[in-house]
Amino acid sequence: MEIRQYNPKDEIGWVRCRVLSFIDTAYFDNVLNKKEEYQNPAIELVAVEGGQIVGLLDIEYDNREKAICTKGEGLGGMIWHIATHPDYRRRGIGTKLLEKAESIAKEKGLDYLEAWTRDDEWVNKWYKKNGFAKVYSYLHLFLEGKEVEDVVRVDSPNLKVVQAFVHYSGDEKDKVRTKYNRVHECNCYEKNLQ
């Protein structure tokens, strides 16, 4: 297996790997049909085996403090995507991608990495195992039907909201979890590179 810089020719394989990697996670509905382009500098890596993209890692990083990352001190790098193709899991690909990215991040003078996850226990354990600490969390709510009507008000009779995606950061998380059908805890992890 080779870990190397992403090349625009990798886009189709990158998208396929990301979609398949996320399908059995809490991010199953976060489907992309093309790779994102970043406005700030980025570390973009892929793991390739037999000509196939089997892993990926994208980190967009601060060119000035707090440009992207918000939780740490100094210059940070935001892990936007890290994924391993489901047929290649449990081979250390994600960890190898992270190690390579951390090496590059240190060379670029970054002080820390920041990552956001939802409530997949195995993903959260992976971050902790790789030296990340949870620093913040809030709830993602996906509302449909009557749930939307209880929360969203529209002033036009010609508009009807049928779905809503909202964040809850209050102190009654347990109450919110029981009131709505689809609720995920969104966790922020941070790893110091110094």
N, C-alpha and C positions, 0 to 999 in steps of 0.2 A: 504494500500500500504506500502511496505517495501523498504527502501533504504539501500543497503548493498554493501560490497565489491564484485567486480567481481570475479567469479570463472571460471576456464577453462571449466567447464561443461556448462557454460552459452553461449559459443561461438555461437552456431547456433541461439539462440534467440537474441543475441547481433547483429549479422549480419542482421537478418531479421528486427529487429527494426530500425537499421541504414538505411538500403535500403529503407524501407517504409517511414521513416521520411524525407529522402532527396529527394524523388521522385518528390515532388512539389516545390522544391527550385532551386536556381541557381546552386546547387551542384548535380543536378539530374544525371549527368554522372560520378560522383566520386563513382563508385561502388566497394565495397570490397567483396571478397568471403571468407575472414577469418579476424579475429581480429588481429590488429597489435600488435607486441611485442616491447617493448621499451628498448633502450640501457641504459637509465638513470632511476632513480627512478620514479615511477608513482603513481598517485591516480586514481584508476579505480573503478567506482561505477555503479551500476545498480539499477533501480527502478523496483520492481516486484509486480504484482497484479495477483492473481489467478494463480500463477505458470508461468506467461508470463512476459518476459522482455518488459516493456512499456516505459522505458527511460534509458539513459546511459550518462555517463560523463567520459572522459579520460583526465587527466592532466599529462603530463610528465614534471618533474621539474629539475631545475638546481641543480647540486651537487657542482658547482663552478659558479661564476658570468659569465654570457654570454655563458654558455655551450649550451643552447637551446634558451632562450629568448634573444632578442636583443634590445628592445626599452626602458626598464626601468633600474633602478639602484638597485643593490642588487641581491638577488636570486629570480628568477621568475619561474612561472609555466605556461606552454603552454597548453591551452585548445585545444586538437586535435579534440575531438568529443564531442558534446553535442546534444542530440536528444530525441524527444518524439514521440512515435508511434502516427500516425495521428488520430487513434480512441480514444486516451487518451489526446489530446491537451486541453489546456485552463482549466486544473485542477491544475496548479501550480507545475507540476512534475519537469520541468526544473529548476525552482527557488529552489525547495527543494533539488535537486541534487547539485546545485551551493552552497547553504547554507552549506550543509554537506561537500562539497569539500573545501570550504573556511575555515571551522573550522579545518579540517585536515591540510590544507596548513599552517595555522597560527601555529599549533602545531609543524609543521616541520620547522618553521622558515622562511617561504617564505615571501618576501616583496611585491610581486605583482603577478597578473595574466595577461597573454597576450592571446588574441584571435583574429583570423583572420576570416573574413566573406566575402561573396560577397555582391551583392547589393539587397538582399531581404529586403525590407523596414521593414517588421515585425520583422525580426531577428535583424536588427540594432537597432530598437526601444527597443527590449527586452534587449539587452546589455546595452543601455543607462539607461533604467529603473532600471537595477540591478547594477548601480553605475560605469559602465565602461565609459571611455572617448576615443573618436577617436583620435589617435595620428599620423596616417600615412595612405596613400592610394596610390594605383597604379592600372593599368588596366591589366586584364587578357584578352587576345585575343585568340579566337579559329579560326584558319584559315583553309579554304578548297578551293580546286580548284584553280582558278585564283589568289585568295588572297595569297595562298602559293607561287605561282610562282613569285609574285611581291616582296616577302620578302626573300625567302630561295633560295640560290644558291647551287647546288650540282655539284661537279667536275667529277662525273662518269656518263657516258651515260647509265649505267645499273641501276642506282638508281633514283627513282622519289619520292619526298616527296608529299604525298597526303593530309596530315593534319599536322598542327603545333599548338602548344600551346606556346604562348609567353607572356612576361611581358613588359609593357610600363610604364616608370616612368618619362617621359618628361613633358614639360610644355604645350603641345598642345593636351590635353585630349579630348577636344570637337571635334577637327579635326579628331582624331583617331576614336572616337565613330561614326562619320558619314561615315568614309571611309570603315569600316569593319562591317560585318553582326552580328557577335556575340562577344560582348564586355561586360565584367563585371567589375565593380569597386571592387577591393579587399581592404577591410578596416581592419586596425589593431586597436584593442581596448585594453585598459589597465585599470586595477583596482588596486589601492593601497590597500594593506591589513593591513598596519600599522596605 
